[in-house]
Amino acid sequence: MDELVYLVGARRDIPEELLQRARELRQQQTPAENILWECLRANRLYGFKFRRQHNIGQYIADFYCHTAKLVIELDGEIHQAQTDRDIDRDSWLEANGLTVLRFKNNQIIQNLEPVLQTILSYFPSPAGEG
């Protein structure tokens, strides 16, 4: 678990160009990212804290929740041309103790509720619920 802190926590060493790229991505969110971020930001999803465009190793996760060790990726058209790259990325993240969920942009835009229910299924039950 200590190794994970160096990948996702405050002690991680992030190259400046990766930090800059994450800042750019936060400023240029897709419509689907905007919609999901409105549901996740400020602990809105049952009090769980998410970060957007979070650096993990050599990658930038669209959304990350440390409590669940959960990475959420939203896939637009560009991902159809880079499936091998995405498979390698997911394998690396999972080998480092993270769970990766991928959703297509149109799932967020057209059918958000099941996406949120899927995300919630990776968390412990909220306090007071069974």
Backbone atoms as SQL, in Angstrom:
CREATE TABLE atoms (id INTEGER PRIMARY KEY, chain TEXT, resi INTEGER, resn TEXT, atom TEXT, x REAL, y REAL, z REAL);
INSERT INTO atoms VALUES
  (1, 'A', 1, 'MET', 'N', 0.823, -1.198, 0.000),
  (2, 'A', 1, 'MET', 'CA', 0.000, 0.000, 0.000),
  (3, 'A', 1, 'MET', 'C', 0.858, 1.249, 0.000),
  (4, 'A', 2, 'ASP', 'N', 2.029, 1.195, 0.635),
  (5, 'A', 2, 'ASP', 'CA', 2.909, 2.358, 0.656),
  (6, 'A', 2, 'ASP', 'C', 3.336, 2.765, -0.741),
  (7, 'A', 3, 'GLU', 'N', 3.510, 1.781, -1.634),
  (8, 'A', 3, 'GLU', 'CA', 3.900, 2.085, -3.003),
  (9, 'A', 3, 'GLU', 'C', 2.836, 2.923, -3.695),
  (10, 'A', 4, 'LEU', 'N', 1.583, 2.671, -3.393),
  (11, 'A', 4, 'LEU', 'CA', 0.494, 3.412, -4.011),
  (12, 'A', 4, 'LEU', 'C', 0.554, 4.887, -3.643),
  (13, 'A', 5, 'VAL', 'N', 0.986, 5.206, -2.429),
  (14, 'A', 5, 'VAL', 'CA', 1.108, 6.597, -1.998),
  (15, 'A', 5, 'VAL', 'C', 2.046, 7.357, -2.933),
  (16, 'A', 6, 'TYR', 'N', 3.099, 6.685, -3.379),
  (17, 'A', 6, 'TYR', 'CA', 4.056, 7.348, -4.270),
  (18, 'A', 6, 'TYR', 'C', 3.542, 7.470, -5.697),
  (19, 'A', 7, 'LEU', 'N', 2.456, 6.789, -6.017),
  (20, 'A', 7, 'LEU', 'CA', 1.847, 6.908, -7.337),
  (21, 'A', 7, 'LEU', 'C', 0.712, 7.920, -7.371),
  (22, 'A', 8, 'VAL', 'N', -0.075, 7.984, -6.283),
  (23, 'A', 8, 'VAL', 'CA', -1.288, 8.802, -6.301),
  (24, 'A', 8, 'VAL', 'C', -1.349, 9.868, -5.216),
  (25, 'A', 9, 'GLY', 'N', -0.506, 9.772, -4.204),
  (26, 'A', 9, 'GLY', 'CA', -0.601, 10.668, -3.054),
  (27, 'A', 9, 'GLY', 'C', 0.251, 11.914, -3.169),
  (28, 'A', 10, 'ALA', 'N', 0.296, 12.662, -2.093),
  (29, 'A', 10, 'ALA', 'CA', 1.004, 13.941, -2.059),
  (30, 'A', 10, 'ALA', 'C', 2.512, 13.781, -2.241),
  (31, 'A', 11, 'ARG', 'N', 3.031, 12.599, -1.959),
  (32, 'A', 11, 'ARG', 'CA', 4.477, 12.392, -2.058),
  (33, 'A', 11, 'ARG', 'C', 4.940, 12.023, -3.465),
  (34, 'A', 12, 'ARG', 'N', 4.026, 11.924, -4.397),
  (35, 'A', 12, 'ARG', 'CA', 4.424, 11.493, -5.734),
  (36, 'A', 12, 'ARG', 'C', 5.252, 12.560, -6.435),
  (37, 'A', 13, 'ASP', 'N', 6.146, 12.114, -7.274),
  (38, 'A', 13, 'ASP', 'CA', 7.029, 13.000, -8.026),
  (39, 'A', 13, 'ASP', 'C', 6.488, 13.089, -9.449),
  (40, 'A', 14, 'ILE', 'N', 5.950, 14.248, -9.809),
  (41, 'A', 14, 'ILE', 'CA', 5.299, 14.411, -11.105),
  (42, 'A', 14, 'ILE', 'C', 6.138, 15.334, -11.978),
  (43, 'A', 15, 'PRO', 'N', 6.506, 14.865, -13.171),
  (44, 'A', 15, 'PRO', 'CA', 7.237, 15.738, -14.087),
  (45, 'A', 15, 'PRO', 'C', 6.400, 16.978, -14.434),
  (46, 'A', 16, 'GLU', 'N', 7.056, 18.095, -14.576),
  (47, 'A', 16, 'GLU', 'CA', 6.364, 19.367, -14.843),
  (48, 'A', 16, 'GLU', 'C', 5.475, 19.297, -16.083),
  (49, 'A', 17, 'GLU', 'N', 5.934, 18.617, -17.136),
  (50, 'A', 17, 'GLU', 'CA', 5.124, 18.545, -18.359),
  (51, 'A', 17, 'GLU', 'C', 3.829, 17.761, -18.141),
  (52, 'A', 18, 'LEU', 'N', 3.860, 16.774, -17.247),
  (53, 'A', 18, 'LEU', 'CA', 2.647, 16.029, -16.931),
  (54, 'A', 18, 'LEU', 'C', 1.691, 16.875, -16.089),
  (55, 'A', 19, 'LEU', 'N', 2.230, 17.646, -15.178),
  (56, 'A', 19, 'LEU', 'CA', 1.400, 18.575, -14.400),
  (57, 'A', 19, 'LEU', 'C', 0.725, 19.591, -15.313),
  (58, 'A', 20, 'GLN', 'N', 1.482, 20.129, -16.248),
  (59, 'A', 20, 'GLN', 'CA', 0.946, 21.118, -17.180),
  (60, 'A', 20, 'GLN', 'C', -0.156, 20.509, -18.046),
  (61, 'A', 21, 'ARG', 'N', 0.064, 19.280, -18.512),
  (62, 'A', 21, 'ARG', 'CA', -0.939, 18.612, -19.341),
  (63, 'A', 21, 'ARG', 'C', -2.232, 18.384, -18.549),
  (64, 'A', 22, 'ALA', 'N', -2.111, 18.009, -17.285),
  (65, 'A', 22, 'ALA', 'CA', -3.299, 17.820, -16.446),
  (66, 'A', 22, 'ALA', 'C', -4.060, 19.135, -16.286),
  (67, 'A', 23, 'ARG', 'N', -3.335, 20.231, -16.104),
  (68, 'A', 23, 'ARG', 'CA', -3.986, 21.554, -15.999),
  (69, 'A', 23, 'ARG', 'C', -4.745, 21.877, -17.283),
  (70, 'A', 24, 'GLU', 'N', -4.121, 21.606, -18.424),
  (71, 'A', 24, 'GLU', 'CA', -4.770, 21.862, -19.713),
  (72, 'A', 24, 'GLU', 'C', -6.041, 21.029, -19.853),
  (73, 'A', 25, 'LEU', 'N', -5.957, 19.766, -19.490),
  (74, 'A', 25, 'LEU', 'CA', -7.126, 18.890, -19.596),
  (75, 'A', 25, 'LEU', 'C', -8.264, 19.356, -18.691),
  (76, 'A', 26, 'ARG', 'N', -7.944, 19.880, -17.512),
  (77, 'A', 26, 'ARG', 'CA', -8.995, 20.405, -16.619),
  (78, 'A', 26, 'ARG', 'C', -9.689, 21.616, -17.241),
  (79, 'A', 27, 'GLN', 'N', -8.956, 22.384, -18.017),
  (80, 'A', 27, 'GLN', 'CA', -9.530, 23.583, -18.643),
  (81, 'A', 27, 'GLN', 'C', -10.292, 23.253, -19.931),
  (82, 'A', 28, 'GLN', 'N', -10.058, 22.071, -20.496),
  (83, 'A', 28, 'GLN', 'CA', -10.662, 21.704, -21.780),
  (84, 'A', 28, 'GLN', 'C', -11.517, 20.446, -21.657),
  (85, 'A', 29, 'GLN', 'N', -12.307, 20.353, -20.613),
  (86, 'A', 29, 'GLN', 'CA', -13.118, 19.163, -20.408),
  (87, 'A', 29, 'GLN', 'C', -14.135, 18.980, -21.520),
  (88, 'A', 30, 'THR', 'N', -14.423, 17.727, -21.819),
  (89, 'A', 30, 'THR', 'CA', -15.466, 17.411, -22.785),
  (90, 'A', 30, 'THR', 'C', -16.827, 17.623, -22.123),
  (91, 'A', 31, 'PRO', 'N', -17.898, 17.705, -22.919),
  (92, 'A', 31, 'PRO', 'CA', -19.230, 17.824, -22.312),
  (93, 'A', 31, 'PRO', 'C', -19.535, 16.666, -21.346),
  (94, 'A', 32, 'ALA', 'N', -19.133, 15.450, -21.701),
  (95, 'A', 32, 'ALA', 'CA', -19.377, 14.305, -20.815),
  (96, 'A', 32, 'ALA', 'C', -18.594, 14.454, -19.508),
  (97, 'A', 33, 'GLU', 'N', -17.353, 14.904, -19.587),
  (98, 'A', 33, 'GLU', 'CA', -16.560, 15.126, -18.376),
  (99, 'A', 33, 'GLU', 'C', -17.196, 16.193, -17.501),
  (100, 'A', 34, 'ASN', 'N', -17.715, 17.245, -18.119),
  (101, 'A', 34, 'ASN', 'CA', -18.396, 18.301, -17.348),
  (102, 'A', 34, 'ASN', 'C', -19.604, 17.755, -16.602),
  (103, 'A', 35, 'ILE', 'N', -20.394, 16.941, -17.273),
  (104, 'A', 35, 'ILE', 'CA', -21.595, 16.372, -16.647),
  (105, 'A', 35, 'ILE', 'C', -21.212, 15.488, -15.468),
  (106, 'A', 36, 'LEU', 'N', -20.268, 14.572, -15.686),
  (107, 'A', 36, 'LEU', 'CA', -19.890, 13.668, -14.603),
  (108, 'A', 36, 'LEU', 'C', -19.223, 14.426, -13.465),
  (109, 'A', 37, 'TRP', 'N', -18.405, 15.424, -13.794),
  (110, 'A', 37, 'TRP', 'CA', -17.732, 16.199, -12.741),
  (111, 'A', 37, 'TRP', 'C', -18.755, 16.906, -11.859),
  (112, 'A', 38, 'GLU', 'N', -19.836, 17.396, -12.433),
  (113, 'A', 38, 'GLU', 'CA', -20.871, 18.048, -11.624),
  (114, 'A', 38, 'GLU', 'C', -21.486, 17.080, -10.621),
  (115, 'A', 39, 'CYS', 'N', -21.499, 15.795, -10.940),
  (116, 'A', 39, 'CYS', 'CA', -22.034, 14.785, -10.020),
  (117, 'A', 39, 'CYS', 'C', -21.012, 14.353, -8.976),
  (118, 'A', 40, 'LEU', 'N', -19.723, 14.437, -9.308),
  (119, 'A', 40, 'LEU', 'CA', -18.681, 13.915, -8.430),
  (120, 'A', 40, 'LEU', 'C', -18.019, 14.981, -7.563),
  (121, 'A', 41, 'ARG', 'N', -17.972, 16.208, -8.036),
  (122, 'A', 41, 'ARG', 'CA', -17.201, 17.249, -7.350),
  (123, 'A', 41, 'ARG', 'C', -17.797, 17.585, -5.984),
  (124, 'A', 42, 'ALA', 'N', -16.959, 18.160, -5.150),
  (125, 'A', 42, 'ALA', 'CA', -17.385, 18.633, -3.824),
  (126, 'A', 42, 'ALA', 'C', -18.072, 17.535, -3.003),
  (127, 'A', 43, 'ASN', 'N', -17.586, 16.307, -3.138),
  (128, 'A', 43, 'ASN', 'CA', -18.100, 15.169, -2.351),
  (129, 'A', 43, 'ASN', 'C', -19.593, 14.929, -2.569),
  (130, 'A', 44, 'ARG', 'N', -20.100, 15.248, -3.761),
  (131, 'A', 44, 'ARG', 'CA', -21.534, 15.140, -4.024),
  (132, 'A', 44, 'ARG', 'C', -22.036, 13.711, -4.132),
  (133, 'A', 45, 'LEU', 'N', -21.174, 12.769, -4.443),
  (134, 'A', 45, 'LEU', 'CA', -21.612, 11.386, -4.580),
  (135, 'A', 45, 'LEU', 'C', -21.417, 10.688, -3.238),
  (136, 'A', 46, 'TYR', 'N', -22.423, 10.793, -2.372),
  (137, 'A', 46, 'TYR', 'CA', -22.423, 10.180, -1.044),
  (138, 'A', 46, 'TYR', 'C', -21.191, 10.514, -0.222),
  (139, 'A', 47, 'GLY', 'N', -20.653, 11.700, -0.415),
  (140, 'A', 47, 'GLY', 'CA', -19.548, 12.166, 0.406),
  (141, 'A', 47, 'GLY', 'C', -18.169, 11.689, -0.024),
  (142, 'A', 48, 'PHE', 'N', -18.067, 10.986, -1.137),
  (143, 'A', 48, 'PHE', 'CA', -16.762, 10.497, -1.589),
  (144, 'A', 48, 'PHE', 'C', -16.039, 11.584, -2.380),
  (145, 'A', 49, 'LYS', 'N', -14.758, 11.731, -2.092),
  (146, 'A', 49, 'LYS', 'CA', -13.952, 12.772, -2.730),
  (147, 'A', 49, 'LYS', 'C', -13.329, 12.240, -4.013),
  (148, 'A', 50, 'PHE', 'N', -13.538, 12.991, -5.080),
  (149, 'A', 50, 'PHE', 'CA', -12.927, 12.679, -6.373),
  (150, 'A', 50, 'PHE', 'C', -12.014, 13.824, -6.793),
  (151, 'A', 51, 'ARG', 'N', -11.007, 13.465, -7.538),
  (152, 'A', 51, 'ARG', 'CA', -10.140, 14.453, -8.187),
  (153, 'A', 51, 'ARG', 'C', -10.309, 14.264, -9.692),
  (154, 'A', 52, 'ARG', 'N', -10.176, 15.341, -10.436),
  (155, 'A', 52, 'ARG', 'CA', -10.252, 15.207, -11.892),
  (156, 'A', 52, 'ARG', 'C', -8.882, 15.469, -12.494),
  (157, 'A', 53, 'GLN', 'N', -8.613, 14.808, -13.609),
  (158, 'A', 53, 'GLN', 'CA', -7.326, 14.893, -14.296),
  (159, 'A', 53, 'GLN', 'C', -6.184, 14.746, -13.284),
  (160, 'A', 54, 'HIS', 'N', -6.199, 13.609, -12.600),
  (161, 'A', 54, 'HIS', 'CA', -5.253, 13.338, -11.526),
  (162, 'A', 54, 'HIS', 'C', -4.085, 12.506, -12.052),
  (163, 'A', 55, 'ASN', 'N', -2.870, 12.959, -11.777),
  (164, 'A', 55, 'ASN', 'CA', -1.664, 12.257, -12.208),
  (165, 'A', 55, 'ASN', 'C', -1.455, 10.985, -11.400),
  (166, 'A', 56, 'ILE', 'N', -1.284, 9.873, -12.094),
  (167, 'A', 56, 'ILE', 'CA', -0.970, 8.587, -11.479),
  (168, 'A', 56, 'ILE', 'C', 0.150, 7.971, -12.305),
  (169, 'A', 57, 'GLY', 'N', 1.340, 7.891, -11.725),
  (170, 'A', 57, 'GLY', 'CA', 2.480, 7.404, -12.483),
  (171, 'A', 57, 'GLY', 'C', 2.686, 8.273, -13.704),
  (172, 'A', 58, 'GLN', 'N', 2.802, 7.646, -14.872),
  (173, 'A', 58, 'GLN', 'CA', 2.993, 8.415, -16.102),
  (174, 'A', 58, 'GLN', 'C', 1.666, 8.748, -16.788),
  (175, 'A', 59, 'TYR', 'N', 0.554, 8.474, -16.108),
  (176, 'A', 59, 'TYR', 'CA', -0.765, 8.674, -16.697),
  (177, 'A', 59, 'TYR', 'C', -1.532, 9.792, -15.996),
  (178, 'A', 60, 'ILE', 'N', -2.580, 10.246, -16.677),
  (179, 'A', 60, 'ILE', 'CA', -3.514, 11.214, -16.096),
  (180, 'A', 60, 'ILE', 'C', -4.895, 10.572, -16.149),
  (181, 'A', 61, 'ALA', 'N', -5.465, 10.328, -14.981),
  (182, 'A', 61, 'ALA', 'CA', -6.799, 9.725, -14.895),
  (183, 'A', 61, 'ALA', 'C', -7.851, 10.818, -15.026),
  (184, 'A', 62, 'ASP', 'N', -8.910, 10.543, -15.765),
  (185, 'A', 62, 'ASP', 'CA', -9.994, 11.527, -15.881),
  (186, 'A', 62, 'ASP', 'C', -10.531, 11.862, -14.494),
  (187, 'A', 63, 'PHE', 'N', -10.845, 10.824, -13.708),
  (188, 'A', 63, 'PHE', 'CA', -11.339, 11.013, -12.342),
  (189, 'A', 63, 'PHE', 'C', -10.706, 9.945, -11.457),
  (190, 'A', 64, 'TYR', 'N', -10.424, 10.318, -10.204),
  (191, 'A', 64, 'TYR', 'CA', -9.805, 9.384, -9.277),
  (192, 'A', 64, 'TYR', 'C', -10.373, 9.587, -7.879),
  (193, 'A', 65, 'CYS', 'N', -10.705, 8.477, -7.218),
  (194, 'A', 65, 'CYS', 'CA', -11.135, 8.505, -5.825),
  (195, 'A', 65, 'CYS', 'C', -10.195, 7.620, -5.021),
  (196, 'A', 66, 'HIS', 'N', -9.478, 8.233, -4.098),
  (197, 'A', 66, 'HIS', 'CA', -8.507, 7.507, -3.294),
  (198, 'A', 66, 'HIS', 'C', -9.169, 6.528, -2.328),
  (199, 'A', 67, 'THR', 'N', -10.324, 6.874, -1.788),
  (200, 'A', 67, 'THR', 'CA', -11.026, 6.013, -0.839),
  (201, 'A', 67, 'THR', 'C', -11.266, 4.624, -1.430),
  (202, 'A', 68, 'ALA', 'N', -11.687, 4.578, -2.689),
  (203, 'A', 68, 'ALA', 'CA', -11.997, 3.305, -3.343),
  (204, 'A', 68, 'ALA', 'C', -10.867, 2.830, -4.252),
  (205, 'A', 69, 'LYS', 'N', -9.784, 3.607, -4.336),
  (206, 'A', 69, 'LYS', 'CA', -8.687, 3.286, -5.270),
  (207, 'A', 69, 'LYS', 'C', -9.272, 3.090, -6.668),
  (208, 'A', 70, 'LEU', 'N', -10.152, 4.028, -7.052),
  (209, 'A', 70, 'LEU', 'CA', -10.951, 3.907, -8.259),
  (210, 'A', 70, 'LEU', 'C', -10.584, 4.974, -9.285),
  (211, 'A', 71, 'VAL', 'N', -10.294, 4.532, -10.497),
  (212, 'A', 71, 'VAL', 'CA', -10.028, 5.410, -11.625),
  (213, 'A', 71, 'VAL', 'C', -11.228, 5.310, -12.561),
  (214, 'A', 72, 'ILE', 'N', -11.739, 6.458, -12.983),
  (215, 'A', 72, 'ILE', 'CA', -12.844, 6.485, -13.938),
  (216, 'A', 72, 'ILE', 'C', -12.344, 7.169, -15.200),
  (217, 'A', 73, 'GLU', 'N', -12.509, 6.482, -16.320),
  (218, 'A', 73, 'GLU', 'CA', -12.097, 7.017, -17.618),
  (219, 'A', 73, 'GLU', 'C', -13.320, 7.163, -18.503),
  (220, 'A', 74, 'LEU', 'N', -13.404, 8.287, -19.186),
  (221, 'A', 74, 'LEU', 'CA', -14.463, 8.512, -20.161),
  (222, 'A', 74, 'LEU', 'C', -13.853, 8.439, -21.548),
  (223, 'A', 75, 'ASP', 'N', -14.456, 7.620, -22.385),
  (224, 'A', 75, 'ASP', 'CA', -13.900, 7.366, -23.706),
  (225, 'A', 75, 'ASP', 'C', -14.720, 8.024, -24.795),
  (226, 'A', 76, 'GLY', 'N', -14.061, 8.911, -25.523),
  (227, 'A', 76, 'GLY', 'CA', -14.646, 9.516, -26.705),
  (228, 'A', 76, 'GLY', 'C', -14.175, 8.767, -27.938),
  (229, 'A', 77, 'GLU', 'N', -14.381, 9.368, -29.090),
  (230, 'A', 77, 'GLU', 'CA', -14.035, 8.722, -30.356),
  (231, 'A', 77, 'GLU', 'C', -12.556, 8.380, -30.466),
  (232, 'A', 78, 'ILE', 'N', -11.681, 9.190, -29.896),
  (233, 'A', 78, 'ILE', 'CA', -10.243, 8.961, -30.017),
  (234, 'A', 78, 'ILE', 'C', -9.838, 7.598, -29.455),
  (235, 'A', 79, 'HIS', 'N', -10.595, 7.109, -28.484),
  (236, 'A', 79, 'HIS', 'CA', -10.237, 5.841, -27.848),
  (237, 'A', 79, 'HIS', 'C', -10.467, 4.638, -28.762),
  (238, 'A', 80, 'GLN', 'N', -11.275, 4.805, -29.807),
  (239, 'A', 80, 'GLN', 'CA', -11.471, 3.720, -30.769),
  (240, 'A', 80, 'GLN', 'C', -10.176, 3.425, -31.520),
  (241, 'A', 81, 'ALA', 'N', -9.323, 4.430, -31.657),
  (242, 'A', 81, 'ALA', 'CA', -8.065, 4.270, -32.387),
  (243, 'A', 81, 'ALA', 'C', -6.896, 3.925, -31.474),
  (244, 'A', 82, 'GLN', 'N', -7.119, 3.869, -30.185),
  (245, 'A', 82, 'GLN', 'CA', -6.011, 3.601, -29.259),
  (246, 'A', 82, 'GLN', 'C', -6.366, 2.522, -28.243),
  (247, 'A', 83, 'THR', 'N', -7.067, 1.503, -28.659),
  (248, 'A', 83, 'THR', 'CA', -7.497, 0.464, -27.723),
  (249, 'A', 83, 'THR', 'C', -6.314, -0.265, -27.104),
  (250, 'A', 84, 'ASP', 'N', -5.271, -0.552, -27.878),
  (251, 'A', 84, 'ASP', 'CA', -4.101, -1.239, -27.307),
  (252, 'A', 84, 'ASP', 'C', -3.464, -0.379, -26.213),
  (253, 'A', 85, 'ARG', 'N', -3.366, 0.899, -26.466),
  (254, 'A', 85, 'ARG', 'CA', -2.786, 1.827, -25.481),
  (255, 'A', 85, 'ARG', 'C', -3.637, 1.850, -24.203),
  (256, 'A', 86, 'ASP', 'N', -4.954, 1.888, -24.364),
  (257, 'A', 86, 'ASP', 'CA', -5.853, 1.891, -23.207),
  (258, 'A', 86, 'ASP', 'C', -5.745, 0.585, -22.420),
  (259, 'A', 87, 'ILE', 'N', -5.609, -0.543, -23.115),
  (260, 'A', 87, 'ILE', 'CA', -5.458, -1.834, -22.446),
  (261, 'A', 87, 'ILE', 'C', -4.175, -1.853, -21.628),
  (262, 'A', 88, 'ASP', 'N', -3.081, -1.363, -22.215),
  (263, 'A', 88, 'ASP', 'CA', -1.804, -1.305, -21.495),
  (264, 'A', 88, 'ASP', 'C', -1.908, -0.406, -20.262),
  (265, 'A', 89, 'ARG', 'N', -2.544, 0.738, -20.437),
  (266, 'A', 89, 'ARG', 'CA', -2.724, 1.704, -19.341),
  (267, 'A', 89, 'ARG', 'C', -3.544, 1.093, -18.210),
  (268, 'A', 90, 'ASP', 'N', -4.671, 0.468, -18.568),
  (269, 'A', 90, 'ASP', 'CA', -5.531, -0.149, -17.553),
  (270, 'A', 90, 'ASP', 'C', -4.795, -1.268, -16.832),
  (271, 'A', 91, 'SER', 'N', -4.045, -2.059, -17.567),
  (272, 'A', 91, 'SER', 'CA', -3.284, -3.154, -16.956),
  (273, 'A', 91, 'SER', 'C', -2.268, -2.612, -15.958),
  (274, 'A', 92, 'TRP', 'N', -1.591, -1.547, -16.323),
  (275, 'A', 92, 'TRP', 'CA', -0.603, -0.947, -15.417),
  (276, 'A', 92, 'TRP', 'C', -1.280, -0.410, -14.161),
  (277, 'A', 93, 'LEU', 'N', -2.388, 0.311, -14.334),
  (278, 'A', 93, 'LEU', 'CA', -3.108, 0.859, -13.188),
  (279, 'A', 93, 'LEU', 'C', -3.603, -0.260, -12.268),
  (280, 'A', 94, 'GLU', 'N', -4.170, -1.313, -12.847),
  (281, 'A', 94, 'GLU', 'CA', -4.673, -2.425, -12.051),
  (282, 'A', 94, 'GLU', 'C', -3.536, -3.183, -11.361),
  (283, 'A', 95, 'ALA', 'N', -2.401, -3.316, -12.029),
  (284, 'A', 95, 'ALA', 'CA', -1.245, -3.980, -11.417),
  (285, 'A', 95, 'ALA', 'C', -0.723, -3.188, -10.223),
  (286, 'A', 96, 'ASN', 'N', -1.054, -1.904, -10.170),
  (287, 'A', 96, 'ASN', 'CA', -0.642, -1.055, -9.061),
  (288, 'A', 96, 'ASN', 'C', -1.759, -0.840, -8.042),
  (289, 'A', 97, 'GLY', 'N', -2.737, -1.739, -8.030),
  (290, 'A', 97, 'GLY', 'CA', -3.743, -1.745, -6.976),
  (291, 'A', 97, 'GLY', 'C', -4.962, -0.880, -7.212),
  (292, 'A', 98, 'LEU', 'N', -5.164, -0.394, -8.426),
  (293, 'A', 98, 'LEU', 'CA', -6.310, 0.463, -8.713),
  (294, 'A', 98, 'LEU', 'C', -7.346, -0.289, -9.537),
  (295, 'A', 99, 'THR', 'N', -8.585, 0.111, -9.402),
  (296, 'A', 99, 'THR', 'CA', -9.669, -0.409, -10.226),
  (297, 'A', 99, 'THR', 'C', -9.977, 0.643, -11.281),
  (298, 'A', 100, 'VAL', 'N', -10.158, 0.214, -12.516),
  (299, 'A', 100, 'VAL', 'CA', -10.439, 1.142, -13.607),
  (300, 'A', 100, 'VAL', 'C', -11.834, 0.862, -14.152),
  (301, 'A', 101, 'LEU', 'N', -12.652, 1.901, -14.195),
  (302, 'A', 101, 'LEU', 'CA', -13.967, 1.838, -14.839),
  (303, 'A', 101, 'LEU', 'C', -13.911, 2.708, -16.084),
  (304, 'A', 102, 'ARG', 'N', -14.402, 2.186, -17.186),
  (305, 'A', 102, 'ARG', 'CA', -14.454, 2.961, -18.433),
  (306, 'A', 102, 'ARG', 'C', -15.909, 3.096, -18.872),
  (307, 'A', 103, 'PHE', 'N', -16.255, 4.320, -19.248),
  (308, 'A', 103, 'PHE', 'CA', -17.578, 4.599, -19.777),
  (309, 'A', 103, 'PHE', 'C', -17.411, 5.371, -21.079),
  (310, 'A', 104, 'LYS', 'N', -18.299, 5.146, -21.998),
  (311, 'A', 104, 'LYS', 'CA', -18.306, 5.932, -23.234),
  (312, 'A', 104, 'LYS', 'C', -18.985, 7.268, -22.939),
  (313, 'A', 105, 'ASN', 'N', -18.533, 8.295, -23.636),
  (314, 'A', 105, 'ASN', 'CA', -19.111, 9.627, -23.430),
  (315, 'A', 105, 'ASN', 'C', -20.626, 9.613, -23.572),
  (316, 'A', 106, 'ASN', 'N', -21.145, 8.873, -24.564),
  (317, 'A', 106, 'ASN', 'CA', -22.597, 8.887, -24.768),
  (318, 'A', 106, 'ASN', 'C', -23.353, 8.236, -23.612),
  (319, 'A', 107, 'GLN', 'N', -22.705, 7.341, -22.841),
  (320, 'A', 107, 'GLN', 'CA', -23.350, 6.779, -21.649),
  (321, 'A', 107, 'GLN', 'C', -23.598, 7.876, -20.620),
  (322, 'A', 108, 'ILE', 'N', -22.642, 8.779, -20.478),
  (323, 'A', 108, 'ILE', 'CA', -22.768, 9.879, -19.515),
  (324, 'A', 108, 'ILE', 'C', -23.865, 10.833, -19.970),
  (325, 'A', 109, 'ILE', 'N', -23.847, 11.155, -21.242),
  (326, 'A', 109, 'ILE', 'CA', -24.780, 12.154, -21.779),
  (327, 'A', 109, 'ILE', 'C', -26.206, 11.618, -21.861),
  (328, 'A', 110, 'GLN', 'N', -26.368, 10.353, -22.246),
  (329, 'A', 110, 'GLN', 'CA', -27.702, 9.822, -22.506),
  (330, 'A', 110, 'GLN', 'C', -28.295, 8.997, -21.367),
  (331, 'A', 111, 'ASN', 'N', -27.454, 8.470, -20.476),
  (332, 'A', 111, 'ASN', 'CA', -27.965, 7.532, -19.482),
  (333, 'A', 111, 'ASN', 'C', -27.121, 7.595, -18.210),
  (334, 'A', 112, 'LEU', 'N', -27.084, 8.743, -17.578),
  (335, 'A', 112, 'LEU', 'CA', -26.192, 9.007, -16.461),
  (336, 'A', 112, 'LEU', 'C', -26.488, 8.166, -15.211),
  (337, 'A', 113, 'GLU', 'N', -27.731, 7.952, -14.885),
  (338, 'A', 113, 'GLU', 'CA', -28.087, 7.270, -13.630),
  (339, 'A', 113, 'GLU', 'C', -27.436, 5.891, -13.486),
  (340, 'A', 114, 'PRO', 'N', -27.503, 5.016, -14.513),
  (341, 'A', 114, 'PRO', 'CA', -26.819, 3.714, -14.372),
  (342, 'A', 114, 'PRO', 'C', -25.305, 3.849, -14.208),
  (343, 'A', 115, 'VAL', 'N', -24.714, 4.857, -14.801),
  (344, 'A', 115, 'VAL', 'CA', -23.277, 5.095, -14.641),
  (345, 'A', 115, 'VAL', 'C', -22.976, 5.408, -13.177),
  (346, 'A', 116, 'LEU', 'N', -23.754, 6.301, -12.590),
  (347, 'A', 116, 'LEU', 'CA', -23.551, 6.650, -11.177),
  (348, 'A', 116, 'LEU', 'C', -23.780, 5.444, -10.269),
  (349, 'A', 117, 'GLN', 'N', -24.765, 4.613, -10.582),
  (350, 'A', 117, 'GLN', 'CA', -25.009, 3.413, -9.783),
  (351, 'A', 117, 'GLN', 'C', -23.835, 2.438, -9.885),
  (352, 'A', 118, 'THR', 'N', -23.257, 2.325, -11.077),
  (353, 'A', 118, 'THR', 'CA', -22.084, 1.457, -11.244),
  (354, 'A', 118, 'THR', 'C', -20.923, 1.979, -10.419),
  (355, 'A', 119, 'ILE', 'N', -20.690, 3.279, -10.470),
  (356, 'A', 119, 'ILE', 'CA', -19.605, 3.873, -9.679),
  (357, 'A', 119, 'ILE', 'C', -19.830, 3.610, -8.200),
  (358, 'A', 120, 'LEU', 'N', -21.040, 3.836, -7.738),
  (359, 'A', 120, 'LEU', 'CA', -21.361, 3.629, -6.320),
  (360, 'A', 120, 'LEU', 'C', -21.149, 2.184, -5.876),
  (361, 'A', 121, 'SER', 'N', -21.310, 1.246, -6.773),
  (362, 'A', 121, 'SER', 'CA', -21.158, -0.162, -6.407),
  (363, 'A', 121, 'SER', 'C', -19.721, -0.503, -6.010),
  (364, 'A', 122, 'TYR', 'N', -18.772, 0.372, -6.288),
  (365, 'A', 122, 'TYR', 'CA', -17.372, 0.144, -5.925),
  (366, 'A', 122, 'TYR', 'C', -16.997, 0.765, -4.581),
  (367, 'A', 123, 'PHE', 'N', -17.982, 1.319, -3.879),
  (368, 'A', 123, 'PHE', 'CA', -17.757, 1.946, -2.582),
  (369, 'A', 123, 'PHE', 'C', -18.452, 1.167, -1.486),
  (370, 'A', 124, 'PRO', 'N', -17.959, 1.315, -0.244),
  (371, 'A', 124, 'PRO', 'CA', -18.711, 0.744, 0.867),
  (372, 'A', 124, 'PRO', 'C', -20.042, 1.491, 0.991),
  (373, 'A', 125, 'SER', 'N', -21.030, 0.843, 1.587),
  (374, 'A', 125, 'SER', 'CA', -22.330, 1.493, 1.768),
  (375, 'A', 125, 'SER', 'C', -22.164, 2.772, 2.568),
  (376, 'A', 126, 'PRO', 'N', -22.901, 3.840, 2.192),
  (377, 'A', 126, 'PRO', 'CA', -22.850, 5.080, 2.983),
  (378, 'A', 126, 'PRO', 'C', -23.276, 4.811, 4.421),
  (379, 'A', 127, 'ALA', 'N', -22.798, 5.601, 5.332),
  (380, 'A', 127, 'ALA', 'CA', -23.092, 5.440, 6.769),
  (381, 'A', 127, 'ALA', 'C', -24.598, 5.353, 6.996),
  (382, 'A', 128, 'GLY', 'N', -24.985, 4.407, 7.787),
  (383, 'A', 128, 'GLY', 'CA', -26.390, 4.272, 8.142),
  (384, 'A', 128, 'GLY', 'C', -27.186, 3.421, 7.196),
  (385, 'A', 129, 'GLU', 'N', -26.584, 2.973, 6.074),
  (386, 'A', 129, 'GLU', 'CA', -27.315, 2.131, 5.126),
  (387, 'A', 129, 'GLU', 'C', -26.745, 0.730, 5.177),
  (388, 'A', 130, 'GLY', 'N', -27.553, -0.248, 4.794),
  (389, 'A', 130, 'GLY', 'CA', -27.207, -1.634, 4.877),
  (390, 'A', 130, 'GLY', 'C', -26.244, -2.084, 3.860);
